[in-house]
Amino acid sequence: MIRPRLSPPQMVNMSFGFLGIQFGWGLQLANMSAVYERLGARPDQVPLLWLAAPMTGLLVQPIIGAISDRTWGRLGRRRPYFLVGAILASAALFFMPTSSTLWMAASFLWILDASINISMEPFRAFVADKLPPEQRTSGFVMQSLFIGIGATLANALPWVLTQLGVSGNTASGIPLSVKYSFQAGAAVFLLAVLWTVVTTTEFPPEDMAAFERAKRGRRGIGALVGEITESLREMPATMRQLAAVQFVTWLGLFCMWLFFVSAVARHVFGATDPKSELYARGIEWGGFTFAFYSITCFVVALMLPVAAKATSRKIVHGAALLCGAAGLLSVPLIHDQYLLLLSMVGVGIAWASILSMPYAMLSTALPANRMGVYMGIFNFFIVIPEIMAALAFGPVSRTLFGQDNPNAPLYFVMIGGVCFIVAALLVGRVDDAPRESAVTLPSHASIDAPSVAVRT
């Protein structure tokens, strides 16, 4: 089926839900390590407590992708999953900061991450469903734009509330600025996703009778697992090459997300006690600098399609990753809190490209009838390095840097910069050459059109 070109307002509507999704992710990424420490977790325990995000992503995203590929109803194919995930995630965000114990906060994080993954996975396939190949780079960049806006607002909100006079803690020690931010995030998440659900439509299967026959023939858990396994075995070469890039890139990102805010509090502010006022100020400033890289992200996102057209998506992505490496590797040299904003410019450039270029390259190499399941499988190469980080960073920290070493967070930020350099080198191996090809699948695997011609 030839997709019509969408206008800029239509592309805004279809991507607006990502603002809410990233608002939820941003609050979590910038604040949960500090929340865990406030509730009594040691620094070397924090990575293990983050297992919720990768484990739910590993399980939920390919399953939701495969199920949404074979879904059609009043809300279409992907939108039912946007909505259900948003309702559950909003509830978890609202109650998260009321946690009184470490196990309660960890439990809410599992619910939150599973729900966010239910909403987020279909959004990637949604772009490829709705847009012709020549608009997909712009479509994924539009998602990157709203991710940047959502993360900026989320990361800055606790700091802004503090400046407006919000002070004090909950009974369990969580700052009220964080509590109110999470509860505001619950409303933003739900309303943003509702906007996309209400203002967009989806294309039905071209042959509804064939679609229904294929769906009836592949029911049950066994068929679902078989489809995911079969898709893994038949993974396109471009996807395999991008998988290596993603794996190393996201290992570097998790080094940053898990440890940057703590590194700011300890290295730049000189705080040693996680419950001290100085440490709280460092955490707030670390979150604010995250907002600055997110601001850079949505400004740079507007330039990426032009840069990719003038050069190539590979060149743009490799250069952006090197900018991110420079930003992270500069942190040990910085002792002025305001100079951290400059380091986040490089990270913001990398983040804008990470959120768009790999998906733009990937979408034109995938069969349309498996877009959802392959986008879910692609998430493996995000969550597997996160699982490795959660399981290994604690022992690595204790073995290499010593128990409770105050400089350990800074060392991990530097490791993240090295990972970005390796990922930039791996981009050169990706096959993203312009070509006209017919992507086909065996007839027994088809659930929509039997083949689709694509242009990269």
C-alpha positions in Angstrom: 0.0 0.0 0.0 1.3 3.4 -0.9 1.1 5.7 2.1 0.1 9.4 1.5 2.5 12.1 2.7 1.4 13.6 6.0 1.4 17.4 6.7 3.5 18.7 9.6 0.5 19.1 11.8 -0.5 15.5 11.2 3.0 14.4 12.1 2.9 16.5 15.3 -0.4 14.8 16.3 0.9 11.3 15.8 4.1 12.0 17.8 2.6 14.1 20.6 2.1 11.1 22.9 5.8 10.7 23.1 6.0 13.9 25.1 4.0 12.2 27.9 5.9 9.0 27.6 9.3 10.8 27.9 7.9 12.9 30.8 7.4 9.7 32.7 10.8 8.3 31.7 12.6 11.6 32.4 11.2 11.8 36.0 12.3 8.2 36.6 15.8 8.5 35.1 16.6 11.8 36.9 15.2 10.9 40.3 14.9 7.2 41.0 18.5 6.6 42.0 18.2 9.5 44.5 14.8 8.2 45.7 16.4 4.7 46.3 19.2 6.3 48.3 16.8 8.3 50.3 14.9 5.1 51.2 18.2 3.4 52.4 19.8 1.9 49.3 23.6 1.8 49.2 25.2 3.2 46.0 26.4 -0.3 44.9 22.7 -1.6 45.3 21.2 1.0 43.0 22.0 -0.6 39.6 20.3 -3.9 40.7 17.2 -1.9 41.7 17.0 -0.6 38.1 16.3 -4.1 36.7 12.6 -3.3 36.3 13.2 -1.2 33.1 15.2 -3.7 31.1 13.4 -6.8 32.2 10.0 -5.4 31.4 11.3 -4.1 28.1 12.8 -7.4 27.2 9.5 -9.2 27.8 6.8 -6.7 27.0 8.0 -4.9 23.9 8.4 -7.9 21.5 5.1 -9.4 22.8 3.2 -6.1 22.4 4.8 -5.6 19.0 3.7 -9.1 17.8 0.2 -8.8 19.2 -0.3 -5.3 17.8 0.8 -6.5 14.3 -2.3 -8.8 14.4 -4.7 -6.4 16.1 -7.5 -4.4 14.4 -10.5 -2.8 16.1 -12.3 0.5 16.6 -9.1 2.2 17.8 -7.0 0.6 15.1 -3.8 -1.4 15.5 -1.4 0.5 17.7 -3.6 3.0 19.6 -5.3 0.5 22.0 -1.8 -0.2 23.4 -0.9 3.5 23.7 -4.0 4.0 25.8 -3.9 1.0 28.1 -0.2 1.6 28.8 -0.8 5.3 29.5 -3.6 4.6 32.1 -1.4 2.1 34.0 1.7 4.2 33.8 -0.1 7.3 35.1 -1.4 5.4 38.1 2.1 4.2 38.9 3.6 7.7 38.5 1.0 9.2 40.9 1.6 6.7 43.7 5.4 6.2 43.2 6.5 9.1 45.5 4.2 8.0 48.3 6.5 4.9 48.8 7.5 4.5 52.4 10.0 1.6 51.9 12.6 0.5 49.4 10.6 -2.6 48.3 7.5 -0.4 47.7 9.4 2.0 45.4 10.9 -0.9 43.5 7.5 -2.5 43.1 6.0 0.7 41.7 9.0 1.0 39.3 8.2 -2.5 37.9 4.6 -1.5 37.3 5.6 1.8 35.8 8.2 0.4 33.4 6.0 -2.4 32.2 3.2 0.1 31.5 5.6 2.6 29.7 6.8 -0.2 27.5 3.2 -1.1 26.6 2.7 2.5 25.4 6.1 3.1 23.9 6.7 0.1 21.7 3.8 0.6 19.3 4.8 4.3 18.8 7.9 3.2 16.8 5.9 0.9 14.6 3.2 3.6 14.3 5.6 5.9 12.4 6.5 3.2 9.8 2.8 2.3 9.5 1.7 5.8 8.8 4.5 7.3 6.7 5.9 6.6 3.3 9.7 5.7 3.4 10.8 9.1 2.3 9.1 10.7 5.3 10.2 8.3 8.0 13.4 10.1 8.9 11.4 13.2 9.6 8.8 11.1 11.5 11.3 9.6 13.9 13.0 13.0 14.3 9.5 14.4 15.2 9.4 11.8 18.0 12.9 12.9 19.0 11.6 16.5 19.2 8.8 15.6 21.6 11.1 13.3 23.6 13.4 16.3 24.1 10.5 18.6 25.2 9.1 16.0 27.5 12.4 15.2 29.1 13.3 18.9 29.5 10.1 19.6 31.4 10.4 16.5 33.5 14.1 17.0 34.5 13.6 20.7 35.3 10.4 20.4 37.2 11.7 19.4 40.7 14.3 22.2 40.5 11.7 24.7 39.3 9.3 23.8 42.2 12.1 24.3 44.7 12.8 27.7 43.3 9.1 28.5 43.6 9.2 27.7 47.3 8.3 24.0 47.6 10.4 22.5 50.4 10.3 19.7 52.9 10.1 15.9 52.5 7.6 13.2 52.8 7.6 11.0 55.9 10.0 8.6 54.1 12.4 11.4 53.2 11.4 11.9 49.5 11.5 15.7 48.7 8.1 17.2 48.1 9.4 18.7 44.9 9.9 15.2 43.6 6.5 14.0 44.8 4.6 16.8 43.2 6.6 16.4 39.9 5.7 12.7 39.7 2.1 13.4 40.3 2.1 16.2 37.6 3.8 13.7 35.3 0.9 11.3 35.7 -1.5 13.8 34.3 0.9 14.9 31.5 1.5 11.3 30.4 -2.2 10.4 30.1 -3.3 13.6 28.4 -0.5 13.6 25.8 -1.2 10.0 24.8 -4.9 10.7 24.7 -4.2 13.6 22.2 -2.5 11.2 19.8 -5.2 8.6 20.2 -8.0 11.1 19.5 -6.4 13.1 16.7 -4.9 10.3 14.5 -6.2 7.4 12.5 -4.7 4.2 11.2 -4.8 2.3 7.9 -6.7 -1.0 8.0 -5.2 -4.2 6.5 -5.5 -4.1 2.7 -7.1 -7.6 2.7 -9.2 -7.8 5.8 -10.3 -11.4 5.1 -6.7 -12.6 4.6 -5.7 -10.7 7.8 -8.4 -12.4 9.8 -7.5 -15.9 8.5 -3.8 -15.3 9.3 -4.7 -14.1 12.8 -6.9 -17.1 13.5 -4.1 -19.4 12.3 -1.5 -17.9 14.7 -3.3 -17.8 18.1 -1.9 -18.8 21.5 1.3 -18.3 23.4 3.1 -21.0 21.3 2.4 -19.2 18.0 3.4 -15.8 19.6 6.8 -17.2 20.8 7.2 -19.0 17.5 6.7 -15.7 15.6 9.2 -13.9 17.7 11.8 -16.7 17.4 11.2 -16.9 13.6 11.7 -13.1 13.3 14.9 -13.3 15.2 16.2 -16.0 12.9 15.2 -14.0 9.8 16.5 -10.7 11.1 17.6 -8.4 8.2 21.4 -7.7 7.9 20.9 -4.0 8.4 19.2 -4.7 11.7 22.0 -7.0 12.9 24.5 -4.2 12.2 22.4 -1.6 13.9 22.0 -4.0 16.9 25.7 -3.8 17.6 25.6 0.0 17.5 22.6 0.1 19.8 24.1 -2.3 22.3 27.2 -0.3 22.9 25.4 3.1 22.7 22.9 2.2 25.3 25.5 0.7 27.6 27.0 4.1 27.6 23.7 5.8 28.2 23.0 3.7 31.2 26.4 4.6 32.6 25.3 8.2 32.4 21.7 7.8 33.6 22.6 5.6 36.6 25.6 7.7 37.8 25.7 11.2 36.4 23.4 12.8 38.9 25.2 11.2 41.8 28.6 12.2 40.2 27.4 15.8 40.1 26.5 15.8 43.8 29.8 14.2 44.8 32.3 15.5 42.3 31.1 19.0 41.6 29.2 19.9 44.9 31.5 17.9 47.2 28.7 16.2 49.0 29.3 12.9 50.9 26.1 12.2 52.9 23.2 11.2 50.6 20.8 12.7 53.2 22.5 16.1 53.4 21.1 19.4 52.1 24.3 19.8 49.9 23.6 16.4 48.3 20.0 17.3 47.6 21.2 20.5 45.9 23.6 18.5 43.8 20.9 16.0 42.8 18.6 18.8 41.8 21.3 20.5 39.7 22.1 17.2 38.1 18.5 16.8 37.1 18.5 20.4 35.8 21.6 19.6 33.6 19.7 16.6 32.2 17.0 19.1 31.2 19.7 21.1 29.4 20.7 18.1 27.3 17.1 17.5 26.5 16.7 21.2 25.4 19.7 20.6 23.1 18.0 17.4 21.8 14.8 19.1 20.6 16.7 22.0 19.1 19.1 19.7 17.2 16.4 17.4 16.2 15.0 20.0 13.8 18.4 20.0 12.0 18.9 16.3 11.6 16.8 15.7 8.5 18.6 18.4 6.7 22.0 17.1 7.8 21.1 13.6 6.8 20.0 14.7 3.4 23.2 16.6 2.8 25.4 13.8 4.0 24.0 10.5 5.1 22.2 9.1 8.1 25.4 7.1 9.0 27.6 10.2 9.0 25.1 12.2 11.1 24.8 9.4 13.7 28.5 8.7 14.0 29.3 12.4 14.4 26.6 12.9 17.0 27.8 9.9 19.1 31.3 11.5 19.1 29.8 14.7 20.4 28.2 12.7 23.2 31.5 11.1 24.0 33.2 14.5 24.3 30.4 15.7 26.6 30.8 12.8 29.1 34.6 12.6 29.0 34.7 16.3 29.9 32.9 15.9 33.2 36.0 14.9 35.3 37.6 18.3 34.2 34.6 20.3 35.5 34.3 21.7 39.0 31.9 24.6 38.2 28.3 23.6 38.2 27.5 25.9 35.3 30.1 24.4 33.0 28.2 21.1 33.2 25.7 22.7 30.9 28.3 22.8 28.2 29.1 19.1 28.6 25.4 18.4 28.2 25.3 20.1 24.8 27.4 17.2 23.4 25.2 14.6 25.1 22.1 16.4 23.7 23.4 16.2 20.1 24.0 12.4 20.6 20.6 11.9 22.2 18.7 13.6 19.3 20.4 11.2 16.9 20.0 8.1 19.0 16.3 8.6 19.2 15.8 8.9 15.4 18.6 7.9 13.1 18.8 4.1 14.0 15.0 3.8 13.7 15.0 5.7 10.4 17.7 3.3 9.0 15.9 0.3 10.5 12.4 1.0 9.3 13.3 0.9 5.6 14.9 -2.5 6.0 12.0 -4.2 7.6 8.9 -6.0 6.2 5.7 -4.0 6.8 3.8 -7.0 8.1 6.3 -7.5 10.9 7.1 -3.9 11.8 5.7 -4.2 15.3 7.5 -7.4 16.3 10.9 -6.2 14.8 10.7 -2.9 16.6 10.1 -4.8 19.8 13.0 -7.1 19.1 15.2 -4.1 18.3 14.5 -3.1 21.9 16.5 -6.2 23.0 19.7 -4.3 22.1 18.7 -1.5 24.5 17.5 -3.6 27.4 20.2 -6.4 27.4 23.0 -3.9 28.0 20.8 -2.3 30.8 20.4 -5.8 32.4 24.1 -6.2 32.2 24.6 -2.8 33.8 22.1 -3.6 36.6 23.7 -7.0 37.4 27.4 -6.1 36.8 27.9 -2.5 37.7 27.6 -3.2 41.5 30.2 -5.9 41.6 32.4 -4.0 39.1 32.2 -0.9 41.3 33.2 -2.8 44.4 36.0 -4.8 42.7 37.6 -2.0 40.7 36.8 1.1 42.8 36.2 -0.3 46.3 33.1 -0.4 48.5 31.3 3.0 48.7 34.0 4.8 46.7 32.7 8.4 46.3 34.4 8.7 42.9 32.8 5.5 41.5 29.9 7.4 39.8 32.3 9.7 38.0 34.3 6.7 36.7 31.2 5.2 35.3 30.3 8.4 33.5 33.7 8.3 31.8 33.1 4.6 30.8 29.9 5.9 29.1 31.9 8.3 27.0 34.2 5.5 25.9 31.2 3.4 24.9 30.0 6.3 22.7 33.3 6.3 20.8 33.1 2.6 20.1 29.5 2.9 18.9 30.5 5.7 16.5 33.1 3.4 15.0 30.5 0.6 14.6 28.1 2.9 12.7 30.6 2.7 9.7 29.7 -1.0 9.3 25.9 -0.4 8.8 24.5 -1.0 5.3 22.3 2.0 4.7 23.0 2.5 1.0 20.1 3.8 -1.2 18.5 0.9 -3.0 15.1 -0.4 -4.3 14.3 -3.8 -2.9 11.4 -6.1 -2.3 11.2 -7.3 1.3 9.3 -10.6 1.4 8.5 -13.2 3.9 7.4 -16.8 3.6 3.7 -17.0 2.9 2.9 -18.8 6.2 4.3 -15.8 8.1 2.3 -13.1 6.4 -0.4 -11.3 8.3 -0.9 -8.4 6.0 0.4 -7.7 2.5 2.8 -10.5 1.3 5.5 -8.1 0.3 6.4 -4.4 0.3 8.8 -2.4 -1.8 10.9 0.0 0.2 13.5 2.7 -0.6 16.2 3.6 1.9 
